[in-house]
Amino acid sequence: MRRLARLCSLSLLLSQGLVAHAEPYNLGAFRLAVMDDPWRIEFQGGAKPVTRQDLEQVVTIVGATRGWKVANSTEGRMELTNVIREHTMSIELTYDATGYGIRYLQSTNLLYEELARSGATLRVIHGNYNGWIKDLVSGINAGLGVSGQTTIGFAPIQKVDAVPFLREKGRDAYKEFLSKPTPRAFAIAPNGAWAFGFRTVPGSRQPDVVGYAMATCNRRGNGECKLYALDERVVWRSER
């Protein structure tokens, strides 16, 4: 009985630790989420060839089962629209022999905004949007019957070598950042400056990790810092 009680207590502590570690950055509204965009799915080596006709047919059929309609189509590009209750959305799907990509175009009643936070800009949207796109991608991949490697945004968050501007010390700092609990934020500058902020005490009041990372980075980065990563996502956009 004592052993069972200890095991239950340990399980509770571990579950509390996992919850604390997974707490997301507070965007100010529970329905908001940082947008997963764009998506890129690369067909893996050894997979069967996918023709233009294959992909267009699968997208049309799979999309229709989820409410997506083809609004426009040219070679290598399809524009899809969807209406779910009061929500409308439009996305662009581009493709070639190596894979396909999905990019947000516009929406109504989905709370899309380029949210200014502590010197950074975050593209946010109703959290359901990310789920709807993920479901569409899963359906397309299953319909094509090929394996693919998915990248959301600029790069996978764990890919240290993808972070722009950083020198060796900065890359070591980014590795350390990846080991920290959420909420967490990492900022970078063209001159190689960097900084990150994270919650140090689980369960404590959430600090402004974005503000700390941006302010600290800007002191060394000539005021040119941009937010690279937030929690489990890369939010930096290369066109900035």
BAFI-3210 file (N, C-alpha, C; in Angstrom, 3 decimals, decimal comma, padded with zeros to 6 digits):
// residues 240
n [1|2|3|4|5|6|7|8|9|10|11|12|13|14|15|16|17|18|19|20|21|22|23|24|25|26|27|28|29|30|31|32|33|34|35|36|37|38|39|40|41|42|43|44|45|46|47|48|49|50|51|52|53|54|55|56|57|58|59|60|61|62|63|64|65|66|67|68|69|70|71|72|73|74|75|76|77|78|79|80|81|82|83|84|85|86|87|88|89|90|91|92|93|94|95|96|97|98|99|100|101|102|103|104|105|106|107|108|109|110|111|112|113|114|115|116|117|118|119|120|121|122|123|124|125|126|127|128|129|130|131|132|133|134|135|136|137|138|139|140|141|142|143|144|145|146|147|148|149|150|151|152|153|154|155|156|157|158|159|160|161|162|163|164|165|166|167|168|169|170|171|172|173|174|175|176|177|178|179|180|181|182|183|184|185|186|187|188|189|190|191|192|193|194|195|196|197|198|199|200|201|202|203|204|205|206|207|208|209|210|211|212|213|214|215|216|217|218|219|220|221|222|223|224|225|226|227|228|229|230|231|232|233|234|235|236|237|238|239|240]
n.u [000,829|001,931|003,903|002,328|001,121|003,346|004,073|001,811|001,998|004,423|003,706|001,809|003,396|005,107|003,272|002,367|004,715|005,048|002,835|003,449|005,751|004,741|003,214|001,829|002,872|001,187|-001,252|-003,271|-005,898|-007,902|-008,657|-006,877|-003,997|-000,561|000,035|000,364|002,243|004,078|003,218|005,280|005,662|007,790|008,334|009,592|012,706|012,637|009,932|006,868|006,512|004,789|002,352|001,190|-001,523|-002,221|-001,880|-003,619|-006,075|-006,274|-006,184|-008,531|-010,543|-010,053|-010,054|-012,716|-014,115|-013,669|-014,732|-013,359|-013,060|-012,087|-011,171|-009,718|-007,417|-004,263|-001,391|000,648|-000,384|-003,052|-005,975|-007,727|-010,841|-012,837|-015,712|-016,725|-019,171|-019,514|-017,064|-014,738|-012,221|-009,216|-006,742|-003,508|-002,257|000,647|002,672|005,108|007,321|008,718|007,270|004,752|003,258|001,526|-000,110|-001,367|-003,952|-006,285|-008,968|-012,156|-013,724|-011,981|-010,192|-007,715|-004,605|-001,835|-000,099|001,180|003,673|005,563|007,698|007,924|006,381|003,647|002,052|-001,186|-004,076|-007,382|-007,286|-008,387|-007,912|-005,268|-005,568|-007,394|-005,888|-003,803|-005,269|-006,118|-003,646|-002,824|-004,809|-004,336|-001,739|-002,232|-003,991|-002,354|-000,567|002,152|005,240|006,155|008,154|007,436|007,545|006,905|006,495|009,483|011,560|012,121|011,805|013,794|016,012|019,015|021,067|019,673|019,027|019,289|022,153|023,555|026,572|029,044|028,813|026,252|024,739|025,158|023,814|021,233|020,751|020,682|018,437|016,443|016,210|014,809|011,872|008,523|006,556|008,716|011,153|013,107|015,348|016,899|019,512|020,773|023,529|024,471|023,797|021,926|019,328|017,495|014,440|012,721|010,391|011,287|010,430|008,259|004,717|004,644|003,782|003,297|006,084|007,106|008,321|008,863|009,224|011,496|013,438|013,541|014,246|016,728|018,229|018,149|019,767|022,303|022,072|021,762|019,173|017,830|016,655|014,742|012,036|012,737|011,957|009,187|007,975|007,130|007,453|008,902|008,860|009,941|010,272|011,652|011,425|011,355]
n.v [-001,203|001,250|001,480|001,748|004,188|005,874|005,631|006,747|009,354|010,144|009,973|012,008|014,263|014,190|014,560|017,118|018,517|018,172|019,558|022,141|022,587|022,662|024,912|027,447|030,550|033,476|034,815|036,534|035,891|033,045|031,648|032,259|031,448|031,094|031,352|028,509|028,557|029,150|025,830|023,106|020,240|017,748|015,262|012,045|010,374|007,559|007,270|006,722|008,233|011,357|012,703|015,725|015,446|013,440|014,755|016,990|015,672|014,244|016,353|017,704|015,761|014,871|017,340|018,135|016,435|017,620|020,086|021,879|023,797|024,081|027,095|028,339|027,429|026,851|025,787|024,175|025,533|025,950|027,470|027,311|027,333|027,582|027,162|027,167|026,966|030,163|030,891|031,764|030,933|031,168|029,582|029,020|026,501|025,229|023,318|020,874|018,515|017,667|018,028|019,693|022,847|024,847|027,890|030,559|032,780|034,533|035,364|035,343|036,202|034,696|035,743|036,603|038,275|040,527|040,597|042,925|042,635|043,580|044,683|042,775|041,069|039,008|036,580|035,729|033,598|032,117|029,190|026,871|026,999|026,140|023,437|022,632|022,941|021,154|018,766|018,719|018,457|015,944|014,337|014,698|013,641|010,966|010,267|010,490|008,494|008,495|008,946|011,819|014,634|017,026|020,503|023,272|026,677|028,730|026,930|023,718|023,783|022,503|022,502|023,540|024,559|025,986|028,490|031,876|034,125|033,521|032,939|030,601|030,694|031,735|029,671|027,670|028,855|028,783|026,041|025,648|027,182|025,551|023,601|024,699|025,429|026,172|029,169|030,475|032,403|033,371|035,629|037,245|039,006|040,776|041,313|039,217|039,191|037,931|036,713|035,187|034,423|032,883|031,018|030,795|029,750|027,217|027,460|029,989|033,509|034,387|035,506|038,279|036,950|037,422|040,206|040,435|038,924|040,380|043,028|042,613|041,503|043,610|045,538|044,765|044,350|046,565|047,531|046,037|043,587|040,581|038,415|035,018|032,400|031,040|029,474|026,380|026,846|028,107|031,421|033,331|035,086|034,827|036,777|039,209]
n.w [000,000|000,840|-001,091|-003,386|-002,807|-002,865|-005,530|-006,747|-005,777|-006,948|-009,636|-009,747|-009,210|-011,411|-013,478|-012,861|-013,271|-016,026|-016,992|-016,143|-017,625|-020,170|-020,431|-022,401|-024,021|-023,050|-024,973|-024,558|-025,113|-024,906|-027,161|-029,133|-031,129|-032,035|-035,453|-037,538|-040,203|-043,194|-044,498|-045,511|-047,368|-048,044|-050,379|-049,671|-050,453|-052,611|-052,569|-054,391|-057,634|-057,844|-059,781|-061,428|-061,970|-060,137|-057,633|-057,827|-058,096|-055,681|-053,793|-054,469|-053,969|-051,296|-050,022|-050,424|-048,718|-046,351|-046,520|-048,142|-051,076|-054,492|-055,608|-057,533|-060,083|-061,420|-063,322|-061,067|-058,902|-056,576|-055,368|-052,415|-050,691|-047,697|-045,660|-042,443|-040,257|-039,024|-039,917|-042,441|-044,823|-046,785|-048,684|-050,190|-052,247|-053,385|-055,653|-056,744|-058,326|-056,135|-053,813|-051,794|-050,796|-048,336|-047,820|-045,895|-046,940|-046,547|-044,218|-042,489|-039,424|-037,886|-036,179|-037,085|-036,858|-036,910|-034,325|-032,125|-029,777|-027,174|-028,713|-030,673|-033,464|-033,860|-035,771|-035,357|-034,834|-034,701|-032,797|-033,915|-036,637|-037,151|-036,535|-038,508|-040,862|-040,376|-040,371|-043,031|-044,378|-043,390|-044,515|-047,280|-047,543|-046,824|-048,869|-051,119|-050,615|-050,028|-048,244|-046,363|-045,404|-043,046|-042,693|-040,726|-040,987|-040,932|-040,224|-038,578|-035,026|-033,551|-035,160|-035,036|-036,691|-038,554|-037,644|-038,344|-038,640|-036,232|-034,377|-033,105|-030,246|-029,996|-031,114|-029,262|-027,165|-028,166|-028,180|-025,428|-024,845|-025,987|-024,091|-022,051|-020,011|-021,161|-020,827|-023,388|-025,193|-028,022|-029,406|-032,256|-034,079|-037,003|-036,663|-035,230|-032,566|-029,766|-027,581|-024,894|-023,145|-020,394|-018,366|-015,052|-012,630|-012,164|-012,248|-011,256|-011,611|-014,990|-016,731|-018,893|-021,374|-024,042|-024,149|-022,493|-023,938|-026,354|-025,532|-024,271|-026,339|-028,198|-027,017|-027,642|-030,271|-031,904|-031,954|-033,854|-033,555|-034,027|-033,258|-033,033|-032,151|-030,354|-027,582|-028,734|-031,405|-034,444|-035,253|-036,817|-039,911|-043,085|-045,041|-043,846]
ca.u [000,000|002,824|004,549|001,334|000,944|004,522|003,991|000,777|002,535|005,419|002,980|001,197|004,458|005,576|002,253|002,375|005,899|004,813|001,899|004,157|006,699|004,044|002,356|002,177|002,916|-000,158|-001,539|-004,311|-007,223|-007,699|-008,906|-005,795|-002,777|000,388|-000,326|001,258|002,229|003,489|003,537|005,973|005,759|008,755|008,240|010,838|013,354|012,124|008,479|006,401|006,372|003,468|002,140|000,295|-002,887|-002,400|-002,026|-004,840|-007,226|-006,332|-006,544|-009,943|-011,408|-009,840|-010,512|-014,180|-014,628|-013,435|-015,352|-012,521|-013,418|-011,066|-011,691|-008,913|-006,358|-003,346|-000,343|001,504|-001,024|-004,487|-006,507|-008,812|-011,632|-013,642|-016,640|-017,099|-020,064|-019,351|-015,664|-014,335|-010,765|-008,679|-005,333|-002,842|-001,502|001,567|003,258|005,994|007,642|009,373|006,359|003,766|003,229|000,253|000,104|-002,570|-004,238|-007,160|-010,043|-013,082|-014,191|-010,998|-009,349|-006,355|-004,016|-000,390|-000,170|002,397|003,941|006,882|008,709|007,856|005,103|003,253|000,852|-002,044|-005,356|-008,154|-006,540|-008,971|-007,348|-004,099|-006,061|-008,006|-004,825|-003,129|-006,150|-006,063|-002,353|-002,851|-005,653|-003,656|-000,630|-002,798|-004,550|-001,259|000,089|003,600|005,757|006,651|008,695|006,686|008,155|005,957|007,223|010,810|012,360|011,753|012,398|014,965|017,107|019,900|021,837|018,813|018,845|020,163|023,027|024,255|027,890|029,095|028,280|024,820|024,127|025,168|022,737|019,958|020,609|020,256|017,049|015,574|016,052|014,084|010,414|007,702|006,796|010,100|011,283|014,485|015,442|018,167|019,773|021,695|024,936|024,807|023,303|020,836|018,927|016,263|013,789|011,892|009,879|012,275|009,766|006,980|003,568|004,688|003,141|004,020|006,877|007,062|009,532|009,119|009,789|012,857|014,334|013,687|014,974|018,108|018,868|018,287|020,875|023,519|021,763|021,503|017,737|017,355|016,311|013,447|011,757|012,943|011,173|008,317|007,511|007,527|007,349|009,717|007,944|010,704|009,991|012,873|011,223|011,407]
ca.v [000,000|002,411|001,567|002,284|005,615|006,593|005,670|007,715|010,687|010,426|010,210|013,332|015,261|014,194|015,161|018,546|019,067|018,223|020,639|023,410|022,741|022,849|026,087|028,308|031,988|034,037|035,750|037,454|035,334|031,599|031,077|032,622|030,638|031,527|030,663|027,561|028,982|028,209|024,414|022,541|018,785|017,241|013,827|011,390|009,556|006,198|007,279|006,645|009,558|011,979|013,566|016,865|014,939|012,744|015,687|017,772|014,813|013,954|017,582|017,983|014,771|014,934|018,644|018,178|015,737|018,497|021,373|022,733|023,862|024,680|028,355|028,733|026,441|026,983|024,778|024,343|026,323|025,833|028,275|026,583|028,086|026,752|027,847|026,326|027,815|031,570|031,111|031,530|030,994|030,926|029,196|028,725|025,258|025,155|021,983|020,471|017,094|017,335|018,141|020,773|023,782|025,506|029,223|031,319|033,957|035,452|034,726|036,200|035,646|033,765|036,515|036,784|039,569|040,616|041,095|043,564|042,278|043,860|044,882|041,698|040,920|037,613|036,290|034,881|033,251|031,164|027,946|025,836|027,071|025,247|022,063|022,352|022,767|019,898|017,689|018,695|017,895|014,508|013,688|014,706|012,680|009,614|010,038|010,295|007,235|008,646|009,529|013,172|015,351|018,265|021,655|024,362|027,919|028,862|025,731|023,029|024,492|021,782|022,578|024,612|025,150|026,815|029,826|032,824|035,125|033,126|032,323|029,389|030,942|031,894|028,359|026,993|029,465|028,289|024,679|025,803|027,658|024,421|022,767|025,467|025,254|027,230|029,996|030,822|033,182|033,552|036,731|037,307|040,244|040,563|041,382|038,020|039,293|037,029|036,668|034,425|034,505|031,710|030,971|030,150|029,064|026,675|027,823|031,401|034,402|034,306|036,700|038,704|036,351|038,092|041,513|040,269|038,498|041,467|044,156|042,202|041,354|044,918|046,296|044,358|044,143|047,849|047,725|045,364|042,206|039,992|037,187|033,826|031,254|031,235|028,176|025,239|027,239|029,149|032,458|034,246|034,984|035,217|037,920|040,456]
ca.w [000,000|000,868|-002,398|-004,312|-002,499|-003,355|-006,978|-007,103|-005,503|-007,976|-010,875|-009,662|-009,336|-012,793|-014,327|-012,603|-013,920|-017,454|-017,260|-015,971|-018,715|-021,437|-020,425|-023,534|-023,859|-022,948|-026,058|-024,123|-025,378|-024,899|-028,496|-030,040|-031,207|-033,059|-036,691|-038,201|-041,597|-044,150|-044,406|-046,654|-047,275|-049,025|-050,608|-049,302|-051,462|-052,699|-052,680|-055,771|-058,244|-057,758|-060,928|-061,214|-061,953|-058,855|-056,525|-057,990|-057,835|-054,237|-053,094|-054,740|-053,308|-049,844|-049,565|-050,417|-047,530|-045,209|-046,802|-048,971|-052,478|-055,356|-056,135|-058,697|-060,308|-062,544|-063,182|-059,904|-057,843|-056,356|-054,274|-051,768|-049,722|-046,812|-044,769|-041,307|-039,468|-039,420|-040,274|-043,826|-044,969|-048,117|-048,637|-051,461|-052,267|-054,519|-055,703|-057,831|-058,250|-054,862|-052,684|-051,902|-049,685|-048,054|-047,258|-045,558|-047,753|-045,838|-043,466|-041,748|-038,147|-037,326|-035,261|-037,595|-036,536|-036,689|-032,961|-031,616|-028,394|-026,582|-029,748|-031,662|-034,152|-033,950|-036,556|-034,542|-035,431|-033,906|-032,724|-034,764|-037,984|-037,211|-036,563|-039,812|-041,860|-040,053|-040,817|-044,491|-044,767|-043,096|-045,507|-048,578|-047,492|-046,840|-050,191|-052,082|-050,293|-049,994|-047,006|-046,562|-044,248|-042,901|-042,025|-040,518|-040,790|-041,514|-039,974|-037,339|-033,898|-033,064|-036,128|-034,551|-037,791|-039,404|-037,064|-039,054|-038,021|-035,016|-034,371|-032,284|-028,910|-030,140|-031,352|-027,966|-026,385|-028,698|-027,654|-024,043|-024,909|-026,296|-022,898|-021,042|-020,016|-021,728|-022,005|-023,673|-026,423|-028,468|-030,369|-032,985|-034,826|-038,127|-036,271|-034,457|-031,188|-029,427|-026,163|-024,700|-021,849|-020,102|-017,004|-014,184|-011,515|-012,608|-011,444|-010,876|-012,573|-016,258|-017,060|-020,290|-021,952|-025,321|-023,847|-021,963|-025,019|-027,324|-024,941|-024,030|-027,651|-028,854|-026,426|-028,337|-031,681|-032,574|-032,090|-035,064|-033,224|-034,359|-032,523|-033,861|-031,691|-029,198|-027,088|-029,564|-032,814|-035,063|-035,734|-037,672|-041,340|-043,791|-045,915|-043,076]
c.u [000,865|003,495|003,597|001,148|002,116|004,488|002,955|001,278|003,541|004,748|002,363|002,237|004,954|004,560|002,181|003,559|005,713|003,867|002,595|005,081|005,994|003,160|002,768|002,264|001,499|-000,365|-002,674|-005,722|-007,069|-007,909|-007,768|-004,637|-001,850|000,122|000,769|001,212|003,614|003,856|004,307|006,135|006,656|008,588|009,603|011,375|012,832|010,616|008,075|006,251|004,930|003,327|001,238|-001,147|-003,199|-002,715|-003,319|-006,076|-007,379|-006,762|-008,031|-010,853|-011,290|-010,337|-012,019|-014,761|-014,473|-013,971|-014,543|-012,956|-012,300|-011,674|-010,972|-007,789|-005,569|-002,246|000,567|000,874|-002,523|-004,868|-007,728|-009,529|-012,465|-014,532|-017,055|-017,868|-019,908|-017,928|-015,441|-012,824|-010,364|-007,193|-004,811|-002,063|-000,661|002,266|004,196|006,331|008,211|008,430|005,356|003,823|001,849|000,540|-001,235|-002,720|-005,100|-008,246|-010,980|-013,533|-013,260|-009,943|-007,926|-005,860|-002,498|-000,226|001,167|002,543|005,379|007,984|008,737|006,476|004,811|002,011|000,001|-003,384|-006,093|-007,448|-007,094|-008,368|-006,160|-004,535|-006,673|-006,960|-004,069|-003,947|-006,141|-004,767|-002,326|-003,674|-005,000|-002,539|-001,137|-003,350|-003,490|-000,541|001,600|004,013|006,324|007,185|008,054|007,496|007,103|006,753|008,597|011,643|011,813|012,476|013,671|016,179|017,999|020,612|020,995|018,686|019,801|021,061|023,923|025,647|027,880|028,481|026,757|024,113|024,123|024,040|021,381|019,710|020,139|018,796|016,084|015,340|015,189|012,582|009,725|006,903|008,264|010,153|012,754|014,498|016,829|018,280|020,776|023,170|025,368|024,367|022,118|020,480|017,698|015,741|012,913|011,414|010,849|011,637|008,419|005,850|003,544|003,967|003,974|004,785|006,703|008,333|009,874|009,779|011,221|013,827|014,588|014,533|016,448|018,866|019,124|019,420|022,193|023,330|021,360|020,018|017,116|016,907|014,900|013,281|011,934|012,029|010,368|007,734|008,016|007,510|008,453|008,753|008,638|010,360|011,155|012,680|011,288|012,736]
c.v [001,256|002,614|002,178|003,778|006,431|006,727|006,686|009,143|011,089|010,734|011,589|014,420|015,359|014,853|016,654|019,213|019,193|019,350|021,991|023,666|023,103|024,084|027,044|029,774|032,548|035,103|036,705|036,994|033,830|030,975|031,343|031,632|031,281|030,698|029,718|027,865|029,496|026,763|024,006|021,050|018,302|015,729|013,185|010,524|008,139|006,134|007,209|008,057|010,062|012,943|014,741|016,396|014,224|013,735|016,494|016,940|014,547|015,196|017,875|017,042|014,866|016,260|018,706|017,489|016,579|019,914|022,306|022,642|024,539|025,925|028,775|027,718|026,777|025,968|025,101|025,099|026,072|026,767|027,560|027,484|027,125|027,646|026,856|027,196|029,271|031,889|030,854|031,683|030,645|030,628|028,948|027,422|025,243|023,803|021,835|019,009|016,686|017,391|019,257|021,652|024,396|026,823|029,911|032,519|034,961|034,672|035,784|035,454|034,582|034,487|036,715|038,195|039,454|041,362|041,658|043,232|042,591|043,987|043,809|041,697|039,441|037,486|035,294|034,672|032,325|029,813|026,837|025,836|026,114|023,788|021,693|022,143|021,461|018,705|017,575|018,061|016,389|013,748|013,620|013,672|011,244|009,281|009,792|008,976|007,307|009,235|010,906|013,763|016,726|019,312|022,747|025,624|027,873|027,594|025,011|023,674|023,809|021,909|023,772|025,311|026,047|028,240|030,806|033,617|034,602|032,581|031,187|029,594|031,091|030,566|027,528|027,539|028,962|026,853|024,723|026,250|026,493|023,521|023,449|025,229|026,420|027,896|030,379|031,539|033,384|034,603|036,762|038,646|039,960|040,600|040,196|038,067|038,354|037,204|035,786|034,612|033,283|031,795|030,191|029,361|028,547|027,075|029,268|032,236|034,448|035,600|037,061|038,216|036,996|039,439|041,416|039,903|039,642|042,616|043,816|042,082|042,718|045,758|045,969|044,276|045,395|048,089|047,011|043,928|041,842|038,720|035,997|032,688|031,632|029,884|027,045|025,563|028,213|030,161|033,455|034,006|035,575|036,452|039,236|041,144]
c.w [000,000|-000,480|-003,418|-004,092|-003,021|-004,871|-007,455|-006,909|-006,560|-009,305|-010,899|-009,849|-010,768|-013,712|-014,114|-013,284|-015,418|-017,822|-017,178|-017,158|-020,018|-021,459|-021,530|-023,152|-023,920|-024,032|-025,724|-024,378|-025,564|-026,280|-029,466|-029,979|-032,227|-034,313|-037,164|-039,702|-041,988|-043,813|-045,662|-046,424|-048,404|-049,153|-050,349|-050,435|-051,437|-052,798|-054,149|-056,339|-058,130|-058,921|-060,544|-061,097|-060,645|-057,745|-056,635|-057,677|-056,338|-053,456|-053,256|-053,950|-051,788|-049,288|-049,446|-049,188|-046,273|-045,455|-047,683|-050,433|-053,261|-055,994|-057,403|-058,854|-061,562|-062,339|-061,994|-058,749|-057,793|-055,213|-053,725|-050,774|-048,886|-045,969|-043,689|-040,323|-039,928|-039,871|-041,767|-043,922|-046,384|-047,989|-050,049|-051,305|-053,536|-054,496|-056,890|-057,621|-056,898|-053,659|-052,890|-050,651|-049,540|-047,347|-047,037|-046,487|-046,998|-045,101|-042,913|-040,506|-037,578|-036,496|-035,765|-037,301|-036,522|-035,380|-032,507|-030,140|-028,020|-027,625|-030,806|-032,310|-034,336|-034,821|-035,765|-035,236|-034,463|-033,948|-033,607|-036,167|-038,118|-037,295|-037,899|-040,898|-041,618|-040,543|-042,341|-044,981|-044,529|-044,132|-046,873|-048,602|-047,562|-048,226|-051,249|-051,853|-050,311|-048,650|-047,308|-045,278|-044,190|-042,143|-041,934|-040,219|-041,431|-041,380|-038,742|-036,157|-033,402|-033,983|-035,809|-035,698|-038,690|-038,890|-037,742|-038,103|-036,896|-035,293|-033,350|-030,899|-028,951|-030,360|-030,069|-027,082|-026,867|-028,238|-026,200|-023,977|-025,127|-025,092|-021,831|-021,133|-020,719|-020,620|-022,149|-025,017|-026,730|-029,565|-030,999|-033,716|-035,936|-037,743|-035,409|-033,009|-030,990|-027,959|-026,066|-023,276|-021,650|-018,664|-016,132|-013,051|-011,992|-011,659|-011,007|-011,921|-013,845|-016,536|-018,530|-020,972|-023,296|-025,078|-023,352|-023,094|-026,002|-026,763|-024,753|-025,345|-028,291|-028,277|-027,107|-029,846|-032,422|-032,826|-033,270|-034,802|-033,670|-033,534|-033,458|-033,447|-030,454|-028,816|-027,989|-031,053|-033,208|-035,671|-036,666|-039,135|-042,128|-044,653|-045,171|-043,302]
res [m|r|r|l|a|r|l|c|s|l|s|l|l|l|s|q|g|l|v|a|h|a|e|p|y|n|l|g|a|f|r|l|a|v|m|d|d|p|w|r|i|e|f|q|g|g|a|k|p|v|t|r|q|d|l|e|q|v|v|t|i|v|g|a|t|r|g|w|k|v|a|n|s|t|e|g|r|m|e|l|t|n|v|i|r|e|h|t|m|s|i|e|l|t|y|d|a|t|g|y|g|i|r|y|l|q|s|t|n|l|l|y|e|e|l|a|r|s|g|a|t|l|r|v|i|h|g|n|y|n|g|w|i|k|d|l|v|s|g|i|n|a|g|l|g|v|s|g|q|t|t|i|g|f|a|p|i|q|k|v|d|a|v|p|f|l|r|e|k|g|r|d|a|y|k|e|f|l|s|k|p|t|p|r|a|f|a|i|a|p|n|g|a|w|a|f|g|f|r|t|v|p|g|s|r|q|p|d|v|v|g|y|a|m|a|t|c|n|r|r|g|n|g|e|c|k|l|y|a|l|d|e|r|v|v|w|r|s|e|r]
***
